[in-house]
Amino acid sequence: MQTTVALASAPFTPGSHEYGFEFTEVEIDDPRPDEVLVRVVATGLCHTDLTVPAMLPAEMFPTVMGHEGTGVVEAVGSEVRGIEVGDHVVMSFRSCRACGPCRAGDVGYCEQALLLNYMGMRADGSTTMRRGEEPVFGSFFGQSSFARHALAYADNCVVVPQDLDLALLAPFGCGFQTGAGTVLNVLRPAPEESLVVFGAGAVGLAAIAAARGAGVGTVIAVDPVAARRRLAEGYGATVLEPGSEVAERVKELTGGGASYAIDTTALAPVVQQAQHALRSRGTLVALGLGAPEYPIDAIDLLQSGKIVRSSVEGDADPLQMVPELIRRRAAGTFDVDQLVTTYPFERIADAIADTTAGKVVKAVLTW
């Protein structure tokens, strides 16, 4: 069948803020026995959708990005169980569900993650789309939802109640899941502990919302954008502007250093600042994608017992985490609707510009 996609025809130039998406018609395959055809309703715009096309080789273009898709199931392969035509779904990342990490519940660390999410094709090497005789790479996070239709799978489709707004749920597939999951699954802070979040964008504010909803008493947000600091204050966080004295200010506010820190900026100096803001044996989780390396203060690390680590998708299993976040949203302990600004898909360039300028927190594209 024919469908419309926002196509990236060539690699993006790193750091140029030039993102070329072209709307065009492609042929998308009918679903195979293990696939699900979803009519896309909304897709969140994520930083990863802009950074990955700057990293891919020219041979992997043209390609279709998009990995925070929501929509309505239009067809289901014969081997798919638990998903039916007409179901509303949130699409997330893929995992094989069979390797050692997957069997242990660590699906974000699936041994097949690179192949299933980033290589632009199915596991057998075939592409799901073509333009004329030209193959179009896709299968991004097992969906490529910068499109009117996406082929997904039972392992990355989460059935959700049909009375919920799919535009508001789109970021639950990645950005909100990553921020909240880092707090709820990785750090698990107690009410008497403290958390400082560097970067109050979509991921950072989701982390703040989850921490405050879980009863963490001291939450600090560091961000240069006044509007985002105000949003963090709305969750009950103490806010700081970036600067050379941030680590000392955090120590003052927490009585010696934060129990936990999260970095979403991918700025190497900020990551080190987050390390310095920790108390002894504190933990820093670096989530930002972009910096090729982070310089760690080895003396501070070796003398303090601090932990510096990363997390893939907040160590979440979307089949469990997305419903949990929906429950918390309904209970008022994960209030993130206000972070979403919707744009018609045709205004993808405006959504990107407003996001990169800090005018909006989470842009969601709708058909």
TAWO-V213440 format. One record per run of one state. SS is the DSSP state (A for helix, B for strand, O for the rest). FROM is the first residue (numbers start at 1). TO is the last residue. If there is no record, write none. Layout:
# TAWO-V213440
ss->{SS | SS}
from->{FROM | FROM}
to->{TO | TO}
This chain:
# TAWO-V213440
ss->{O | B | O | B | O | B | O | A | O | A | O | B | O | B | O | B | O | A | O | A | O | A | O | B | O | B | O | A | O | B | O | B | A | B | O | A | O | A | O | B | O | A | O | B | O | A | O | B | O | A | O | B | O | A | O | B | O | A | O | B | O | A | O | A | O | A | B | A | O | B | O}
from->{1 | 2 | 9 | 22 | 29 | 35 | 45 | 47 | 55 | 58 | 61 | 63 | 65 | 69 | 77 | 88 | 92 | 100 | 104 | 107 | 110 | 113 | 119 | 129 | 132 | 134 | 138 | 140 | 143 | 147 | 148 | 149 | 154 | 157 | 161 | 166 | 174 | 175 | 188 | 194 | 199 | 202 | 214 | 218 | 223 | 226 | 235 | 238 | 241 | 246 | 255 | 258 | 264 | 268 | 277 | 278 | 287 | 298 | 305 | 307 | 311 | 313 | 316 | 318 | 332 | 337 | 340 | 345 | 357 | 362 | 367}
to->{1 | 8 | 21 | 28 | 34 | 44 | 46 | 54 | 57 | 60 | 62 | 64 | 68 | 76 | 87 | 91 | 99 | 103 | 106 | 109 | 112 | 118 | 128 | 131 | 133 | 137 | 139 | 142 | 146 | 147 | 148 | 153 | 156 | 160 | 165 | 173 | 174 | 187 | 193 | 198 | 201 | 213 | 217 | 222 | 225 | 234 | 237 | 240 | 245 | 254 | 257 | 263 | 267 | 276 | 277 | 286 | 297 | 304 | 306 | 310 | 312 | 315 | 317 | 331 | 336 | 339 | 344 | 356 | 361 | 366 | 367}
